[in-house]
Amino acid sequence: MEIVVTVDVDACMSSGECLHWAPGVFVHDERKKSTVVDVAAAPLDSIVEAARRCPNFAITVVADGEQLV
């Protein structure tokens, strides 16, 4: 399964929700914006939950060409 996760850094407000719900997938960069480092670090359902809980809807999750969030 191909999973593509992206973060709109302009929309990211650095809440840290994604780091909580999908640890290892996301980290904060030097500007405290979330970035994706390893989509294999958490199950897909955790990544989807992280995206759904993002306060600014800055995370997009696509699995096998289908946008889930």
Biotite code that builds the C-alpha atoms (Angstrom):
import biotite.structure as struc

atoms = struc.array([
    struc.Atom([0.000, 0.000, 0.000], chain_id="A", res_id=1, res_name="MET", atom_name="CA", element="C"),
    struc.Atom([1.342, 3.406, -0.956], chain_id="A", res_id=2, res_name="GLU", atom_name="CA", element="C"),
    struc.Atom([0.666, 6.069, 1.676], chain_id="A", res_id=3, res_name="ILE", atom_name="CA", element="C"),
    struc.Atom([1.409, 9.725, 0.983], chain_id="A", res_id=4, res_name="VAL", atom_name="CA", element="C"),
    struc.Atom([1.138, 12.190, 3.855], chain_id="A", res_id=5, res_name="VAL", atom_name="CA", element="C"),
    struc.Atom([1.662, 15.911, 3.391], chain_id="A", res_id=6, res_name="THR", atom_name="CA", element="C"),
    struc.Atom([1.535, 18.907, 5.705], chain_id="A", res_id=7, res_name="VAL", atom_name="CA", element="C"),
    struc.Atom([0.598, 22.407, 4.564], chain_id="A", res_id=8, res_name="ASP", atom_name="CA", element="C"),
    struc.Atom([3.179, 24.278, 6.639], chain_id="A", res_id=9, res_name="VAL", atom_name="CA", element="C"),
    struc.Atom([1.413, 27.587, 5.995], chain_id="A", res_id=10, res_name="ASP", atom_name="CA", element="C"),
    struc.Atom([-1.708, 26.173, 7.675], chain_id="A", res_id=11, res_name="ALA", atom_name="CA", element="C"),
    struc.Atom([0.154, 24.356, 10.482], chain_id="A", res_id=12, res_name="CYS", atom_name="CA", element="C"),
    struc.Atom([-0.306, 26.091, 13.837], chain_id="A", res_id=13, res_name="MET", atom_name="CA", element="C"),
    struc.Atom([2.139, 23.839, 15.723], chain_id="A", res_id=14, res_name="SER", atom_name="CA", element="C"),
    struc.Atom([-0.467, 22.339, 18.057], chain_id="A", res_id=15, res_name="SER", atom_name="CA", element="C"),
    struc.Atom([1.397, 19.034, 18.254], chain_id="A", res_id=16, res_name="GLY", atom_name="CA", element="C"),
    struc.Atom([-1.746, 16.926, 17.817], chain_id="A", res_id=17, res_name="GLU", atom_name="CA", element="C"),
    struc.Atom([-0.130, 15.009, 14.956], chain_id="A", res_id=18, res_name="CYS", atom_name="CA", element="C"),
    struc.Atom([2.933, 14.227, 17.058], chain_id="A", res_id=19, res_name="LEU", atom_name="CA", element="C"),
    struc.Atom([0.655, 12.845, 19.763], chain_id="A", res_id=20, res_name="HIS", atom_name="CA", element="C"),
    struc.Atom([-1.596, 10.715, 17.532], chain_id="A", res_id=21, res_name="TRP", atom_name="CA", element="C"),
    struc.Atom([1.084, 9.430, 15.140], chain_id="A", res_id=22, res_name="ALA", atom_name="CA", element="C"),
    struc.Atom([4.432, 9.539, 16.937], chain_id="A", res_id=23, res_name="PRO", atom_name="CA", element="C"),
    struc.Atom([7.401, 8.956, 14.694], chain_id="A", res_id=24, res_name="GLY", atom_name="CA", element="C"),
    struc.Atom([5.497, 9.971, 11.584], chain_id="A", res_id=25, res_name="VAL", atom_name="CA", element="C"),
    struc.Atom([5.630, 13.695, 12.333], chain_id="A", res_id=26, res_name="PHE", atom_name="CA", element="C"),
    struc.Atom([8.218, 15.948, 13.968], chain_id="A", res_id=27, res_name="VAL", atom_name="CA", element="C"),
    struc.Atom([8.409, 19.685, 14.482], chain_id="A", res_id=28, res_name="HIS", atom_name="CA", element="C"),
    struc.Atom([11.024, 21.457, 12.380], chain_id="A", res_id=29, res_name="ASP", atom_name="CA", element="C"),
    struc.Atom([13.103, 24.432, 13.502], chain_id="A", res_id=30, res_name="GLU", atom_name="CA", element="C"),
    struc.Atom([10.075, 26.721, 13.000], chain_id="A", res_id=31, res_name="ARG", atom_name="CA", element="C"),
    struc.Atom([7.903, 24.383, 15.125], chain_id="A", res_id=32, res_name="LYS", atom_name="CA", element="C"),
    struc.Atom([5.942, 23.392, 12.013], chain_id="A", res_id=33, res_name="LYS", atom_name="CA", element="C"),
    struc.Atom([5.043, 19.735, 11.554], chain_id="A", res_id=34, res_name="SER", atom_name="CA", element="C"),
    struc.Atom([6.812, 17.735, 8.909], chain_id="A", res_id=35, res_name="THR", atom_name="CA", element="C"),
    struc.Atom([6.521, 14.117, 7.823], chain_id="A", res_id=36, res_name="VAL", atom_name="CA", element="C"),
    struc.Atom([9.575, 11.958, 8.499], chain_id="A", res_id=37, res_name="VAL", atom_name="CA", element="C"),
    struc.Atom([8.419, 8.312, 8.374], chain_id="A", res_id=38, res_name="ASP", atom_name="CA", element="C"),
    struc.Atom([4.946, 7.159, 7.288], chain_id="A", res_id=39, res_name="VAL", atom_name="CA", element="C"),
    struc.Atom([5.862, 3.604, 8.307], chain_id="A", res_id=40, res_name="ALA", atom_name="CA", element="C"),
    struc.Atom([6.339, 4.634, 11.958], chain_id="A", res_id=41, res_name="ALA", atom_name="CA", element="C"),
    struc.Atom([2.628, 4.346, 12.809], chain_id="A", res_id=42, res_name="ALA", atom_name="CA", element="C"),
    struc.Atom([-0.397, 2.455, 11.505], chain_id="A", res_id=43, res_name="PRO", atom_name="CA", element="C"),
    struc.Atom([-2.523, 4.114, 8.837], chain_id="A", res_id=44, res_name="LEU", atom_name="CA", element="C"),
    struc.Atom([-5.462, 4.526, 11.226], chain_id="A", res_id=45, res_name="ASP", atom_name="CA", element="C"),
    struc.Atom([-3.236, 6.527, 13.608], chain_id="A", res_id=46, res_name="SER", atom_name="CA", element="C"),
    struc.Atom([-2.072, 8.764, 10.775], chain_id="A", res_id=47, res_name="ILE", atom_name="CA", element="C"),
    struc.Atom([-5.661, 9.350, 9.666], chain_id="A", res_id=48, res_name="VAL", atom_name="CA", element="C"),
    struc.Atom([-6.655, 10.156, 13.263], chain_id="A", res_id=49, res_name="GLU", atom_name="CA", element="C"),
    struc.Atom([-3.763, 12.627, 13.509], chain_id="A", res_id=50, res_name="ALA", atom_name="CA", element="C"),
    struc.Atom([-4.927, 14.343, 10.325], chain_id="A", res_id=51, res_name="ALA", atom_name="CA", element="C"),
    struc.Atom([-8.539, 14.501, 11.514], chain_id="A", res_id=52, res_name="ARG", atom_name="CA", element="C"),
    struc.Atom([-7.495, 16.022, 14.825], chain_id="A", res_id=53, res_name="ARG", atom_name="CA", element="C"),
    struc.Atom([-5.343, 18.731, 13.239], chain_id="A", res_id=54, res_name="CYS", atom_name="CA", element="C"),
    struc.Atom([-7.008, 22.008, 14.298], chain_id="A", res_id=55, res_name="PRO", atom_name="CA", element="C"),
    struc.Atom([-6.256, 23.701, 10.962], chain_id="A", res_id=56, res_name="ASN", atom_name="CA", element="C"),
    struc.Atom([-6.765, 20.648, 8.714], chain_id="A", res_id=57, res_name="PHE", atom_name="CA", element="C"),
    struc.Atom([-3.178, 21.037, 7.498], chain_id="A", res_id=58, res_name="ALA", atom_name="CA", element="C"),
    struc.Atom([-2.567, 17.312, 6.945], chain_id="A", res_id=59, res_name="ILE", atom_name="CA", element="C"),
    struc.Atom([-3.533, 15.346, 3.847], chain_id="A", res_id=60, res_name="THR", atom_name="CA", element="C"),
    struc.Atom([-3.475, 11.544, 3.770], chain_id="A", res_id=61, res_name="VAL", atom_name="CA", element="C"),
    struc.Atom([-3.684, 9.602, 0.496], chain_id="A", res_id=62, res_name="VAL", atom_name="CA", element="C"),
    struc.Atom([-3.625, 5.796, 0.419], chain_id="A", res_id=63, res_name="ALA", atom_name="CA", element="C"),
    struc.Atom([-3.343, 3.979, -2.899], chain_id="A", res_id=64, res_name="ASP", atom_name="CA", element="C"),
    struc.Atom([-4.482, 7.097, -4.741], chain_id="A", res_id=65, res_name="GLY", atom_name="CA", element="C"),
    struc.Atom([-7.566, 7.679, -2.552], chain_id="A", res_id=66, res_name="GLU", atom_name="CA", element="C"),
    struc.Atom([-7.637, 10.784, -0.380], chain_id="A", res_id=67, res_name="GLN", atom_name="CA", element="C"),
    struc.Atom([-8.681, 9.723, 3.121], chain_id="A", res_id=68, res_name="LEU", atom_name="CA", element="C"),
    struc.Atom([-8.282, 13.116, 4.819], chain_id="A", res_id=69, res_name="VAL", atom_name="CA", element="C"),
])
